[in-house]
């Protein structure tokens, strides 16, 4: 494989990370000048994950729909097994106040996507359904979060970040918006370019490559975003990021990708990947119900993720 393609993949990931940060900060700064309430601005930070969104959308636009679909499923598995597992392995997590009902709602989102995928395609109509489900979830979340202690702490942290952002001079925000948007597109194109090169070089099935390589590349920043709150003693933020990002990918990103081009769903996704997603969700439910994730459990989650990736790659190479 051409080394240039590897550089493109790695460079694209780095650009995505910074571009997503600048774009969100530009949005927040611009919206703050329009007197948008701090709570709504905080929700932007909590609920939007552009570094995962952009590659999936670009992949769908380039008719690599199985790749985009795989990356969306792969994100959920990555977040629960590797991101949460890594955070717990370094800093054991206790989360007694996180609402279990949000995990049940995540299970509902997974079941919805599974049902829409059974016919072998996520159509544009299916995309509208998932976007409507995401909108309904966000309305419920906004109404409910003010009443939940764990959610209040996450909002307060996000509002603190908003307060730091809006202090910047007004002229910076339009520049950040433009630079972030351009960087997001360029970074996503580079990531897709590198992923396509790996696809042609390895011969691995498109969905599997999306589930593994693209999901790992696009979500690399989530490892840091899980570990830092765990270190600082904010376990509700760790669990909230995992659940919130999973919702965003499953309902919003999937919906936008399907509107651009209907997403191809192969049989492997139904028979192997969705069971892995369901298993990951069940583990998350048990951990939140149990109210703690120990270091050994964290290591176990990381091991499970490694086994899942190895199994997926072997399946993709027909070993």
C-alpha positions as CSV (number, residue, x, y, z in Angstrom):
1,X,0.0,0.0,0.0
2,X,1.2,3.5,-0.8
3,X,2.7,5.3,2.3
4,X,0.9,8.5,1.1
5,X,-2.4,6.8,1.8
6,X,-1.3,6.0,5.4
7,X,-0.2,9.6,5.9
8,X,-3.6,10.8,4.5
9,X,-5.5,8.6,6.9
10,X,-3.5,9.8,10.0
11,X,-3.4,13.4,8.8
12,X,-7.1,13.3,8.2
13,X,-7.8,12.1,11.8
14,X,-5.7,14.9,13.2
15,X,-7.4,17.5,11.0
16,X,-10.9,16.1,12.0
17,X,-10.1,16.4,15.7
18,X,-9.1,20.1,15.5
19,X,-11.7,21.0,12.9
20,X,-14.6,19.6,15.0
21,X,-13.3,21.6,18.0
22,X,-13.1,24.9,16.0
23,X,-16.5,24.4,14.3
24,X,-18.3,23.7,17.6
25,X,-16.6,26.6,19.3
26,X,-17.5,28.8,16.3
27,X,-21.1,27.7,16.4
28,X,-21.3,28.3,20.2
29,X,-19.6,31.8,19.9
30,X,-21.8,32.9,17.0
31,X,-25.0,31.5,18.7
32,X,-24.1,33.3,22.0
33,X,-24.1,36.6,20.2
34,X,-27.6,35.8,19.1
35,X,-28.6,35.5,22.8
36,X,-29.1,31.7,22.7
37,X,-29.4,30.4,26.3
38,X,-26.2,28.8,27.8
39,X,-28.1,25.6,28.5
40,X,-28.8,25.2,24.7
41,X,-25.2,26.0,23.9
42,X,-24.1,23.4,26.5
43,X,-26.3,20.8,24.7
44,X,-24.2,21.5,21.5
45,X,-21.1,20.3,23.3
46,X,-22.8,17.3,24.9
47,X,-24.8,16.0,21.9
48,X,-22.7,16.8,18.7
49,X,-19.8,14.6,17.6
50,X,-18.7,16.0,14.3
51,X,-15.4,14.0,14.0
52,X,-17.4,10.8,13.7
53,X,-20.2,12.4,11.7
54,X,-18.1,13.8,8.8
55,X,-16.4,10.6,7.6
56,X,-19.6,8.6,7.6
57,X,-21.4,11.4,5.6
58,X,-18.5,11.7,3.1
59,X,-18.5,8.0,2.7
60,X,-22.2,7.9,1.9
61,X,-21.8,10.8,-0.5
62,X,-19.1,8.8,-2.3
63,X,-21.4,5.7,-2.5
64,X,-19.4,3.8,0.1
65,X,-22.6,3.2,2.0
66,X,-21.6,-0.1,3.5
67,X,-18.5,1.6,4.9
68,X,-20.5,4.4,6.5
69,X,-23.0,1.9,7.9
70,X,-20.2,-0.2,9.4
71,X,-18.6,2.9,11.0
72,X,-21.8,3.8,12.7
73,X,-22.2,0.4,14.3
74,X,-18.5,0.3,15.0
75,X,-18.7,3.5,16.9
76,X,-21.2,2.1,19.4
77,X,-19.0,-0.9,20.1
78,X,-15.9,1.2,20.3
79,X,-17.4,3.7,22.8
80,X,-18.8,1.0,25.2
81,X,-16.0,-1.6,25.0
82,X,-12.8,0.4,24.3
83,X,-13.4,4.0,25.4
84,X,-15.3,3.1,28.6
85,X,-13.0,0.1,29.2
86,X,-9.9,2.2,28.8
87,X,-11.2,4.9,31.2
88,X,-12.2,2.3,33.8
89,X,-8.9,0.4,33.5
90,X,-6.9,3.5,34.4
91,X,-9.4,5.1,36.8
92,X,-12.1,2.7,38.2
93,X,-15.5,4.4,37.8
94,X,-18.4,4.7,40.2
95,X,-21.6,6.1,38.7
96,X,-24.4,5.7,41.3
97,X,-26.5,8.6,39.9
98,X,-26.6,8.0,36.2
99,X,-30.2,7.3,35.1
100,X,-30.6,3.8,33.8
101,X,-33.5,4.9,31.7
102,X,-31.1,6.5,29.2
103,X,-29.5,3.2,28.7
104,X,-32.9,1.6,28.1
105,X,-33.6,4.3,25.5
106,X,-30.3,3.6,23.8
107,X,-31.5,-0.1,23.6
108,X,-34.6,1.2,21.9
109,X,-32.5,3.1,19.4
110,X,-30.5,0.0,18.6
111,X,-33.6,-2.1,18.2
112,X,-35.1,0.6,15.8
113,X,-32.0,0.6,13.6
114,X,-31.9,-3.2,13.6
115,X,-35.5,-3.4,12.5
116,X,-35.0,-0.9,9.7
117,X,-31.9,-2.8,8.5
118,X,-33.6,-6.3,8.2
119,X,-34.6,-5.7,4.6
120,X,-30.9,-5.2,3.6
121,X,-31.1,-1.4,3.2
122,X,-31.6,1.7,5.3
123,X,-33.7,3.8,2.9
124,X,-34.3,7.5,2.8
125,X,-37.6,6.9,4.5
126,X,-35.8,5.0,7.2
127,X,-33.4,7.9,7.5
128,X,-36.3,10.3,8.1
129,X,-37.6,7.9,10.8
130,X,-34.3,7.8,12.6
131,X,-33.9,11.6,12.4
132,X,-37.5,12.0,13.9
133,X,-36.5,9.6,16.6
134,X,-33.4,11.6,17.4
135,X,-35.4,14.9,17.5
136,X,-37.9,13.2,19.9
137,X,-35.1,12.0,22.1
138,X,-33.4,15.4,22.2
139,X,-36.7,17.1,23.2
140,X,-37.1,14.5,26.0
141,X,-33.5,14.9,27.0
142,X,-33.7,18.7,27.3
143,X,-36.8,18.5,29.4
144,X,-35.5,15.7,31.6
145,X,-31.9,16.8,32.2
146,X,-32.6,19.7,34.5
147,X,-34.3,17.2,36.9
148,X,-31.5,14.7,37.0
149,X,-28.5,15.2,39.3
150,X,-25.9,13.4,37.1
151,X,-27.2,15.3,34.0
152,X,-27.0,18.6,35.9
153,X,-23.4,18.0,36.7
154,X,-22.6,17.3,33.0
155,X,-24.5,20.4,31.9
156,X,-22.7,22.5,34.5
157,X,-19.4,21.3,33.1
158,X,-20.5,22.0,29.5
159,X,-21.8,25.4,30.5
160,X,-18.4,26.1,32.1
161,X,-16.8,25.3,28.8
162,X,-19.3,27.6,27.0
163,X,-18.4,30.4,29.4
164,X,-14.7,30.0,28.4
165,X,-15.5,30.0,24.7
166,X,-17.7,33.1,24.6
167,X,-15.1,35.3,26.2
168,X,-13.1,35.2,22.9
169,X,-13.3,38.3,20.6
170,X,-16.4,38.2,18.3
171,X,-14.3,38.4,15.1
172,X,-12.8,35.0,15.8
173,X,-16.0,33.0,15.6
174,X,-16.8,33.4,11.9
175,X,-13.2,32.5,11.1
176,X,-13.5,29.4,13.4
177,X,-16.8,28.4,11.6
178,X,-15.2,28.6,8.2
179,X,-11.9,27.0,9.2
180,X,-13.8,24.3,11.1
181,X,-16.1,23.5,8.2
182,X,-13.3,23.4,5.6
183,X,-11.1,21.3,7.9
184,X,-14.0,18.9,8.6
185,X,-14.5,18.3,4.9
186,X,-10.8,18.0,4.1
187,X,-10.1,15.7,7.1
188,X,-13.1,13.5,6.2
189,X,-11.9,13.2,2.6
190,X,-8.4,12.3,3.7
191,X,-9.7,9.7,6.1
192,X,-12.0,8.2,3.4
193,X,-9.1,8.2,0.9
194,X,-6.8,6.3,3.3
195,X,-9.6,3.9,4.2
196,X,-10.4,3.2,0.5
197,X,-6.7,2.4,0.0
198,X,-6.8,-0.1,2.8
199,X,-10.0,-1.5,1.4
200,X,-8.4,-2.1,-2.0
201,X,-5.1,-3.3,-0.6
202,X,-6.5,-5.7,2.0
203,X,-9.6,-7.0,0.2
204,X,-11.5,-6.9,3.5
205,X,-15.3,-6.4,3.2
206,X,-16.4,-2.8,3.1
207,X,-18.7,-3.0,6.1
208,X,-16.1,-4.7,8.2
209,X,-13.5,-2.1,7.4
210,X,-15.9,0.6,8.4
211,X,-16.7,-1.2,11.6
212,X,-13.1,-1.5,12.6
213,X,-10.6,0.9,10.9
214,X,-12.9,3.8,10.1
215,X,-14.7,3.6,13.5
216,X,-11.3,3.6,15.3
217,X,-9.9,6.4,13.3
218,X,-13.0,8.6,13.6
219,X,-13.4,8.0,17.3
220,X,-9.8,8.2,18.5
221,X,-10.5,11.4,20.3
222,X,-13.2,9.7,22.3
223,X,-10.6,7.8,24.2
224,X,-9.2,11.0,25.6
225,X,-12.7,12.4,26.2
226,X,-13.5,9.3,28.3
227,X,-10.3,9.1,30.2
228,X,-10.0,12.8,31.3
229,X,-13.4,13.0,33.1
230,X,-12.7,9.6,34.7
231,X,-9.4,11.0,36.0
232,X,-11.1,14.1,37.3
233,X,-13.8,12.1,39.2
234,X,-16.7,12.9,36.8
235,X,-18.0,9.4,36.0
236,X,-21.4,10.7,34.9
237,X,-19.6,12.6,32.1
238,X,-17.9,9.4,30.9
239,X,-21.2,7.4,30.8
240,X,-23.0,10.4,29.3
241,X,-20.5,10.8,26.5
242,X,-20.7,7.1,25.7
243,X,-24.5,7.0,25.6
244,X,-24.9,10.5,23.9
245,X,-22.4,9.7,21.2
246,X,-24.1,6.4,20.5
247,X,-27.5,8.0,20.2
248,X,-26.0,10.7,17.8
249,X,-24.4,8.1,15.6
250,X,-27.3,5.6,15.5
251,X,-30.1,8.1,14.9
252,X,-28.7,11.4,13.5
253,X,-25.6,10.3,11.5
254,X,-27.4,7.2,10.2
255,X,-30.4,9.4,9.2
256,X,-28.3,12.0,7.3
257,X,-26.2,9.3,5.6
258,X,-29.4,7.5,4.4
259,X,-30.9,10.7,3.1
260,X,-27.7,11.2,1.0
261,X,-27.7,7.7,-0.3
262,X,-29.6,4.6,0.9
263,X,-27.2,2.5,3.0
264,X,-26.4,-1.0,2.0
265,X,-26.7,-3.6,4.8
266,X,-25.2,-7.0,4.2
267,X,-26.0,-10.2,6.0
268,X,-22.8,-10.1,8.1
269,X,-24.0,-6.9,9.7
270,X,-27.2,-8.7,10.8
271,X,-25.7,-12.0,12.0
272,X,-22.4,-10.8,13.6
273,X,-22.3,-7.0,14.1
274,X,-25.7,-6.4,15.6
275,X,-25.2,-9.2,18.1
276,X,-22.0,-7.5,19.1
277,X,-23.8,-4.1,19.4
278,X,-26.5,-5.7,21.5
279,X,-23.9,-7.5,23.7
280,X,-22.1,-4.2,24.2
281,X,-25.4,-2.4,25.1
282,X,-26.3,-5.2,27.6
283,X,-22.9,-4.9,29.3
284,X,-23.4,-1.1,29.6
285,X,-26.8,-1.6,31.1
286,X,-25.4,-4.1,33.7
287,X,-22.5,-1.7,34.6
288,X,-24.8,1.3,35.0
289,X,-27.3,-0.9,37.0
290,X,-24.4,-2.2,39.1
291,X,-23.2,1.4,39.6
292,X,-19.5,0.8,39.2
293,X,-16.9,-0.3,36.6
294,X,-13.8,-1.7,38.2
295,X,-10.3,-1.7,36.7
296,X,-10.6,-5.5,36.0
297,X,-13.9,-5.0,34.3
298,X,-12.3,-2.2,32.2
299,X,-9.5,-4.5,31.1
300,X,-12.1,-7.1,30.3
301,X,-14.0,-4.7,28.1
302,X,-10.8,-3.8,26.2
303,X,-10.1,-7.5,25.7
304,X,-13.6,-8.1,24.4
305,X,-13.0,-5.2,21.9
306,X,-9.8,-6.7,20.8
307,X,-11.4,-10.1,20.2
308,X,-14.3,-8.5,18.4
309,X,-11.9,-6.6,16.0
310,X,-9.8,-9.8,15.4
311,X,-13.0,-11.8,14.7
312,X,-14.3,-9.1,12.3
313,X,-11.0,-8.9,10.4
314,X,-10.8,-12.7,10.1
315,X,-14.4,-12.8,8.8
316,X,-13.6,-10.0,6.4
317,X,-10.6,-12.0,5.0
318,X,-12.6,-15.2,5.0
319,X,-10.1,-16.9,7.3
